[in-house]
Amino acid sequence: MKSVRSKVIEILNGKDPLSVVSLNELYIQLAPANRNTIRAALYGVSIGTPVSERNKPSDFYAIRLNLVQQEVFLTLPGVPSSDLRKDILSIEKTNGIISRLQSKYGKEVIDYWVLSAQHRSVVQAASGMRKAKRRDGSACRLCILEGRFSDKPVSACHLVSRRTLFWSALDDVERMKGSIFSVEAVE
């Protein structure tokens, strides 16, 4: 017989990444299990909860957000905790990476070759972005939950900047391989 924790993980994995899940939904799906057990299981596999901070799981299956009106969880596909705990949301950090690479390789080199690669990554992701925007009606799921509506259509993810992810990944490659301009770095 499966544990409540494994059932919670199974439910979370059965949904698209960043789908909204509430405790009430899990209470209904996992009845007659004890509500405290269900909540503890969800908190144990979700980043942003006291339980996950204390137990430090190796993988996360949801991210907890305390919105003004409610607590919600967005599903994750078993993302390694080491990846989520990186400080990648800082504009200062991203600008620091760019400055460091410009100092090492030259401003013109980075501005041309790396910004071209960044542009190509955006172009490659464009079809997925359009699909997500069609699915969500060009509205951010989090904004809808908060009761905030805008006349402007959603143009990017509100959670993580693609620019930040790109430069953080490039920084990781440069640190591991010693150069971003090598066969190993490209692979």
VMD Tcl script that draws the C-alpha trace (Angstrom):
set ca {
  {0.00 0.00 0.00}
  {1.32 3.45 -0.96}
  {2.08 6.07 1.66}
  {0.19 9.38 1.65}
  {3.45 11.11 0.66}
  {3.89 8.89 -2.42}
  {0.23 9.46 -3.37}
  {0.73 13.24 -3.07}
  {3.83 13.01 -5.28}
  {1.89 10.91 -7.80}
  {-0.91 13.50 -7.97}
  {1.56 16.37 -8.35}
  {3.50 14.52 -11.07}
  {0.26 13.83 -12.95}
  {-0.28 17.55 -13.53}
  {1.47 19.94 -15.89}
  {4.38 21.86 -14.35}
  {3.26 24.99 -12.48}
  {-0.37 23.83 -12.28}
  {-2.21 25.21 -9.27}
  {-3.02 22.70 -6.52}
  {-4.73 23.47 -3.22}
  {-4.87 21.52 0.01}
  {-8.66 21.24 -0.35}
  {-8.20 19.52 -3.71}
  {-5.83 17.00 -2.14}
  {-8.16 16.47 0.84}
  {-10.90 15.46 -1.60}
  {-8.66 13.25 -3.77}
  {-7.01 11.49 -0.83}
  {-10.03 11.03 1.43}
  {-10.33 9.31 3.92}
  {-6.67 10.00 4.84}
  {-6.08 12.30 7.80}
  {-5.94 15.97 6.77}
  {-2.87 16.62 8.92}
  {-1.07 13.73 7.23}
  {-1.96 15.05 3.76}
  {-0.82 18.57 4.67}
  {2.45 17.25 6.15}
  {3.09 15.18 3.01}
  {2.48 18.17 0.72}
  {4.58 20.47 2.89}
  {7.36 17.87 2.94}
  {7.70 17.81 -0.86}
  {7.10 21.54 -1.49}
  {9.76 24.22 -1.40}
  {8.84 27.24 0.70}
  {7.43 25.37 3.69}
  {8.87 25.03 7.20}
  {8.79 21.23 6.83}
  {10.82 21.25 3.62}
  {13.34 23.67 5.12}
  {13.78 21.39 8.14}
  {13.88 18.05 6.28}
  {15.78 19.27 3.18}
  {14.42 16.81 0.59}
  {16.55 16.09 -2.48}
  {13.69 16.77 -4.93}
  {10.72 19.13 -4.87}
  {7.34 18.46 -6.47}
  {5.66 21.80 -5.75}
  {6.39 25.34 -4.70}
  {4.31 26.97 -1.97}
  {3.12 30.53 -2.45}
  {1.38 32.55 0.21}
  {-0.85 34.84 -1.77}
  {-2.85 37.65 -0.20}
  {-6.09 35.68 -0.24}
  {-4.89 32.08 0.00}
  {-2.07 29.57 0.10}
  {-1.46 27.77 -3.20}
  {0.98 25.22 -4.51}
  {2.36 25.12 -8.05}
  {3.43 21.70 -9.27}
  {7.04 20.92 -10.12}
  {8.28 17.78 -11.86}
  {10.63 16.56 -9.12}
  {13.15 19.40 -9.47}
  {16.41 18.79 -7.57}
  {16.51 20.99 -4.49}
  {20.05 22.12 -5.35}
  {18.70 23.75 -8.53}
  {15.88 25.57 -6.76}
  {18.05 26.82 -3.92}
  {20.40 28.71 -6.24}
  {20.24 32.46 -5.89}
  {19.31 33.07 -9.50}
  {16.62 35.70 -9.11}
  {18.93 38.63 -8.49}
  {19.34 41.30 -11.17}
  {22.59 42.33 -9.50}
  {23.92 38.78 -9.74}
  {22.98 38.54 -13.41}
  {24.61 41.88 -14.17}
  {27.69 40.71 -12.24}
  {27.94 37.60 -14.42}
  {27.66 39.71 -17.56}
  {30.35 42.14 -16.32}
  {32.70 39.32 -15.35}
  {32.36 37.65 -18.76}
  {32.77 40.98 -20.56}
  {36.00 41.60 -18.60}
  {37.34 38.16 -19.48}
  {36.34 37.95 -23.15}
  {35.70 41.55 -24.11}
  {32.48 43.54 -24.17}
  {32.05 43.31 -27.94}
  {32.54 39.52 -27.95}
  {29.94 38.95 -25.22}
  {27.54 41.49 -26.66}
  {27.65 39.85 -30.07}
  {28.10 36.09 -29.56}
  {26.42 35.56 -26.21}
  {23.53 37.93 -26.75}
  {22.98 36.21 -30.11}
  {22.82 32.87 -28.32}
  {20.43 34.33 -25.75}
  {18.21 35.61 -28.56}
  {18.23 32.17 -30.21}
  {17.19 30.56 -26.91}
  {14.22 32.95 -26.70}
  {13.28 32.15 -30.30}
  {13.47 28.41 -29.55}
  {11.21 28.82 -26.51}
  {8.71 31.05 -28.33}
  {6.41 28.25 -29.49}
  {6.11 26.86 -25.96}
  {5.46 30.34 -24.63}
  {2.70 30.91 -27.19}
  {1.15 27.56 -26.26}
  {1.19 28.44 -22.55}
  {-0.31 31.87 -23.22}
  {-3.10 30.32 -25.31}
  {-3.74 27.75 -22.58}
  {-3.96 30.42 -19.88}
  {-5.89 32.92 -21.97}
  {-2.96 35.34 -21.96}
  {-3.38 35.79 -18.22}
  {-0.95 34.90 -15.45}
  {-2.31 32.08 -13.26}
  {-0.92 33.72 -10.13}
  {-2.47 37.09 -10.93}
  {-5.85 35.41 -11.45}
  {-5.57 33.67 -8.07}
  {-4.74 37.00 -6.45}
  {-7.73 38.64 -8.09}
  {-5.49 41.01 -10.02}
  {-6.35 41.54 -13.65}
  {-4.53 43.61 -16.20}
  {-5.46 44.95 -19.59}
  {-1.98 43.93 -20.75}
  {-1.47 40.36 -21.97}
  {1.17 38.23 -20.26}
  {4.48 38.44 -22.09}
  {6.72 36.29 -19.86}
  {6.82 34.11 -16.79}
  {6.30 36.05 -13.59}
  {8.32 33.58 -11.51}
  {11.73 33.28 -13.10}
  {13.34 35.53 -15.65}
  {14.55 33.72 -18.77}
  {17.42 36.24 -18.94}
  {18.51 35.29 -15.43}
  {18.31 31.56 -16.15}
  {20.32 31.96 -19.34}
  {23.14 33.94 -17.74}
  {23.19 31.70 -14.66}
  {23.56 28.61 -16.86}
  {26.28 30.32 -18.90}
  {28.11 31.21 -15.67}
  {27.92 27.56 -14.54}
  {29.38 26.37 -17.86}
  {32.16 28.96 -17.73}
  {33.10 27.97 -14.19}
  {33.05 24.22 -14.92}
  {34.84 24.32 -18.28}
  {37.03 27.40 -17.81}
  {35.77 28.90 -21.06}
  {32.44 29.37 -22.78}
  {34.16 29.20 -26.17}
  {35.16 25.54 -26.36}
  {33.71 22.31 -27.70}
  {33.14 21.04 -24.15}
  {31.28 24.21 -23.18}
  {29.06 24.01 -26.26}
  {28.21 20.38 -25.49}
}
mol new
graphics top color blue
foreach p $ca { graphics top sphere $p radius 0.5 }
foreach p [lrange $ca 0 end-1] q [lrange $ca 1 end] { graphics top cylinder $p $q radius 0.2 }
display resetview
